[in-house]
Each structure stands twice: as structure tokens, then as C-alpha cells.
Amino acid sequence: DVKVTQSSRYLVKRTGEKVFLECVQDMDHENMFWYRQDPGLGLRLIYFSYDVKMKEKGDIPEGYSVSREKKERFSLILESASTNQTSMYLCASNSGAGVSYNEQFFGPGTRLTVL
Amino acid sequence: DAKTTQPNSMESNEEEPVHLPCNHSTISGTDYIHWYRQLPSQGPEYVIHGLTSNVNNRMASLAIAEDRKSSTLILHRATLRDAAVYYCILRSNTNAGKSTFGDGTTLTVKP
């Protein structure tokens, strides 16, 4: 059974803290993605990576950074968490960089609350 | 980027067919039409995709208009487990496979 796992389902952090969200996939996929989901705004792409140590900005990269040191792991980093980063964060992966028809596999999401 | 437009919500009765529409009038020739759905408290899951021809799989059917400016996801017999948010998205070779998800259609299935 293919899987994308995220390190936490729920996370509560304080303003100014550095936050790490981890995502691991076991499908040997080339591409990995980080989205945030907010009511009325749908899923918005933060960053994606098409290879180890490679990253591309998505639609809303401000306030975030990413790291991909190993093919199976993609980390999202909030350098200094702010209350407007309270959201549901979803990780996804798929195979074949640039191949448009490959389905994405999503993790269960991490609901982050920043106080 | 080409955008999609979907109704905010739809209702269906259990065991009846459901037709979920999507408009994508600015679709380009290389855009594939994908559908995902998101059940409560879960990440989105793939449903079906197509380019020009109608497609069928075990979950649903996808009907694509001849001019490709609209498509319809068809659930042949809705069940209570089909209650979810359904997203219609376009994916292109030119953007390394990234997808933009809108608000989707919230499907309510009544027993």
C-alpha cells in the first residue's frame, strides 16, 4: 500500500518559533509538494521539489523554506512562525518530473496552530 | 495559468447518479483534466483524469466536451462515502506537474 506520511497530525507552536514539518513517501517518487489549505482559498502550493536538493517556489513561498536531502523526505520549515501561518499543511508526491498525467498521492495533513 | 470553475455545492440522493460540472474555458492543448476528492479529515485522493476522450474507471467516469472547455465527473451510484469535496484541476507538462486546486464542489449525499 503506497504511502505518504507526515510527522504530526496536530501541532501547536508559539509565534517566533522555528517549525519543522516532515513528509516521507515510500514510492520512490521524484516529485514532492507542500500545500497549505485554508477555508475559501482551496489548496495553495508553497514549494515543490523534482529531485534531491532541488526546489522550486510555488504560489505562496514567503515565510517558508524547504529541504530535500533524501529522495523520500521533504521538509517544510517555518523560520519564525506567525499566526497567519495557522493552517492545514498537506504533503504530496508523484512520479515522473514534468509528466502531467501522473496522479499525486497526498498525506493526511498536519493541522498547525500558531499562538 | 488556466483556471477552473465549479459550483460551490451540490446535493444528491443515495444510489442516484451525480454529475459534477467543471468549466475550464482557457484550457490549453497540453492541459490534462484531473479530478481529486477530499473526504473529511483526509488529504485529497485521485479520482480520474483525461485529455480529450471520455474516461471510465472503477470510481467514476469523466465526460469531456468536444471543445474541452468543460468536463463532467459522473458518479454512477452515489453512496454516503462519496460525500466529499471534489476538485477539478488542470495539469500541464510546462509546469513540472504542479497543480493549482480551487475551492472545489462540496457534495452532500442524502440517505
Interface residues (C-beta under 8 A of the other chain):
Chain A: V4 N31 F33 Y35 G40 L41 G42 L43 R44 L45 F48 Y50 E56 G58 D59 L90 A92 N94 G96 A97 G98 V99 S100 Y101 N102 E103 Q104 F105 F106 G107 P108 G109
Chain B: T30 D31 Y32 H34 Y36 S41 Q42 G43 P44 E45 Y46 H49 L51 Y87 R91 S92 N93 A96 G97 K98 S99 T100 F101 G102 D103 G104
